[in-house]
Each structure stands twice: as C-alpha cells, then as structure tokens.
Amino acid sequence: MSIRQSKIRWTLGAIVLLSLGVFTQPASAQVIMLPQYQVFNIGTSVWVPDRGMIELGRVMNAADGRVSRGFPGYSNTAIGREASVSQVIMKVWIHDLKAMDQALLRIGEELYGRKSDPVVDKKADFLNRNAGRSSSASDRFKSSTFRSPFPQ
C-alpha cells in the first residue's frame, strides 16, 4: 500500500467518524417503573364503626446492596435498594337504603310542596309488581289478563 492510498484511507476514515459525530444523536434510554402487586387473604373478625377504617396488619421489607469493582481509588461502585410494603386495611360504609329513600322523599316534598297520595302510591306499587307478567305479547292487550283491583 502506497503512502497516497494510506492518506486517502485515513482521510476517509476521519470523514466517516466526524460525520457520525455530527449527524447522529446520542441514544436516550427511558425507564418505566411499574408497581407490583400481590393478592393475599386474611381471615379475622373486627368491629368497625360506620364510615370508619382499621388497619389489620402491615409487613415492611427493605434490602440494600453494594458492589465495588476495580482498583482501590479507581473503583466503580453500584448501590441498590429495594423496599416493599404489604398491608391490609378495611374501610366500612354502611348504606342505609331506607334512610336514603326517606331523605329523597323529603327533598321531593320540599321541592314540590305536597306529600304523596296513598291511593296513587298503591296503584303505582301494583303496576310496578305486575307490569309485563303475561305469558305472550298478545295476552297483554286482552282485558281478561290484566284486572286492576281499583275502580275505574
């Protein structure tokens, strides 16, 4: 190989290296840490008031690690830590449906200024219980199928 060929080869190598440095971007890494979960059961009985909360138990774990490589004073050191918590919490909220219904009816009375009529309530209750009870669609329109206990 002549000196001229070696100069050309070195020049082309330098151009390639410079162009790689100019036209490329540094690689970027993205780390996504997802939570890990574990399902476990606990069997116990506790007394908790309405809208109260109780912690039944908790286990906390932690671990540290350290690794050094290389010569003293010029070593590379990696440090790692892992921590985990497992706990059981109970939150109680008792839904009193009767009290909710009474509160809604009270709001309705305040908004519309009247109380419900017992006769209308009885008719509505009957219709709710017996709507759509016939065996076929054509039976719904027969007068013998649906007899109201209320006078017309």
C-alpha positions as CSV (number, residue, x, y, z in Angstrom):
1,M,0.0,0.0,0.0
2,S,1.4,3.3,-1.0
3,I,1.6,6.5,1.1
4,R,-1.1,8.1,-1.1
5,Q,-3.5,5.2,-0.5
6,S,-2.9,5.3,3.2
7,K,-3.6,9.1,3.3
8,I,-6.8,8.6,1.4
9,R,-7.8,5.8,3.7
10,W,-7.1,7.9,6.8
11,T,-8.9,10.9,5.4
12,L,-12.0,8.9,4.5
13,G,-11.9,7.3,8.0
14,A,-11.7,10.7,9.6
15,I,-14.6,12.0,7.4
16,V,-16.8,9.0,8.4
17,L,-16.0,9.4,12.1
18,L,-16.7,13.2,12.0
19,S,-20.0,12.7,10.1
20,L,-21.1,10.1,12.6
21,G,-20.4,12.5,15.4
22,V,-22.3,15.4,13.7
23,F,-25.3,13.6,12.1
24,T,-26.2,11.2,14.9
25,Q,-27.9,11.9,18.2
26,P,-26.9,10.3,21.4
27,A,-29.1,7.3,22.4
28,S,-31.5,8.0,25.1
29,A,-33.0,5.4,27.4
30,Q,-36.3,5.5,29.1
31,V,-37.1,3.6,32.2
32,I,-40.7,2.8,33.2
33,M,-41.2,1.5,36.7
34,L,-44.5,-0.3,37.1
35,P,-45.9,-1.2,40.5
36,Q,-46.0,-4.8,41.5
37,Y,-48.9,-6.1,43.5
38,Q,-49.7,-9.3,45.3
39,V,-53.1,-10.8,46.3
40,F,-53.4,-12.4,49.7
41,N,-56.2,-13.2,52.1
42,I,-56.7,-12.7,55.8
43,G,-59.4,-14.3,58.0
44,T,-60.5,-12.3,61.0
45,S,-63.4,-10.5,62.7
46,V,-63.3,-6.9,63.7
47,W,-65.7,-4.2,64.9
48,V,-65.5,-1.1,62.8
49,P,-68.0,1.9,63.1
50,D,-69.8,3.2,60.1
51,R,-67.5,5.2,57.8
52,G,-64.6,4.0,59.9
53,M,-61.3,2.4,58.9
54,I,-59.0,-0.1,60.6
55,E,-55.6,-1.4,59.7
56,L,-55.4,-5.1,60.2
57,G,-51.7,-5.6,59.6
58,R,-48.6,-4.5,57.7
59,V,-45.3,-6.1,56.7
60,M,-42.5,-3.8,55.6
61,N,-39.3,-5.2,53.9
62,A,-36.1,-3.5,52.7
63,A,-32.8,-4.6,51.3
64,D,-29.6,-2.8,50.4
65,G,-26.8,-3.9,48.2
66,R,-23.4,-2.6,47.2
67,V,-20.9,-3.9,44.7
68,S,-17.4,-2.5,44.1
69,R,-15.1,-3.5,41.1
70,G,-11.7,-2.3,40.2
71,F,-8.6,-1.0,41.9
72,P,-8.8,1.0,45.2
73,G,-9.3,4.7,44.5
74,Y,-10.4,3.9,40.9
75,S,-13.2,1.6,41.6
76,N,-16.8,1.6,40.2
77,T,-19.4,1.2,42.9
78,A,-23.0,0.2,42.3
79,I,-25.6,0.7,45.1
80,G,-29.1,-0.7,45.0
81,R,-32.1,-0.5,47.4
82,E,-35.4,-2.4,47.3
83,A,-38.4,-1.7,49.6
84,S,-41.8,-3.3,49.8
85,V,-44.9,-2.9,51.9
86,S,-47.9,-5.3,52.3
87,Q,-50.8,-4.1,54.3
88,V,-54.5,-4.9,54.9
89,I,-56.9,-2.0,55.5
90,M,-60.7,-2.2,55.9
91,K,-62.9,0.7,55.2
92,V,-66.6,0.5,56.1
93,W,-69.5,2.5,54.7
94,I,-73.0,1.2,55.6
95,H,-75.6,2.1,53.0
96,D,-79.0,2.6,54.8
97,L,-81.3,2.4,51.8
98,K,-84.4,3.1,53.8
99,A,-82.9,6.3,55.2
100,M,-81.8,7.3,51.7
101,D,-85.3,6.8,50.3
102,Q,-86.8,8.9,53.2
103,A,-84.3,11.7,52.5
104,L,-85.1,11.7,48.8
105,L,-88.8,11.8,49.5
106,R,-88.3,14.6,52.0
107,I,-86.4,16.6,49.3
108,G,-89.2,15.9,46.8
109,E,-91.8,17.2,49.3
110,E,-89.8,20.4,49.9
111,L,-89.4,21.0,46.1
112,Y,-93.0,20.2,45.1
113,G,-94.8,21.2,48.3
114,R,-97.0,18.1,48.5
115,K,-97.0,14.7,50.1
116,S,-97.6,11.6,48.2
117,D,-101.2,10.3,47.9
118,P,-101.7,6.8,49.4
119,V,-104.1,5.8,46.6
120,V,-101.7,6.8,43.9
121,D,-98.9,5.0,45.8
122,K,-101.0,1.9,45.9
123,K,-101.7,2.0,42.2
124,A,-98.0,2.6,41.3
125,D,-96.9,-0.3,43.6
126,F,-99.4,-2.6,41.9
127,L,-98.3,-1.6,38.4
128,N,-94.6,-2.0,39.3
129,R,-95.2,-5.5,40.6
130,N,-97.4,-6.7,37.8
131,A,-96.1,-4.9,34.7
132,G,-95.3,-7.4,31.9
133,R,-96.4,-10.6,33.7
134,S,-98.3,-12.1,30.8
135,S,-97.0,-15.2,29.0
136,S,-97.0,-13.8,25.5
137,A,-97.1,-10.4,23.8
138,S,-100.7,-10.8,22.5
139,D,-102.0,-11.6,26.0
140,R,-101.1,-8.1,27.2
141,F,-103.8,-6.5,25.3
142,K,-106.6,-8.8,26.5
143,S,-108.8,-7.4,29.2
144,S,-109.1,-10.7,31.0
145,T,-105.3,-10.8,31.5
146,F,-104.9,-7.6,33.4
147,R,-107.6,-6.8,36.1
148,S,-107.0,-3.9,38.3
149,P,-108.2,-4.1,41.9
150,F,-109.0,-0.4,41.7
151,P,-112.3,1.1,40.4
152,Q,-112.0,2.8,37.0
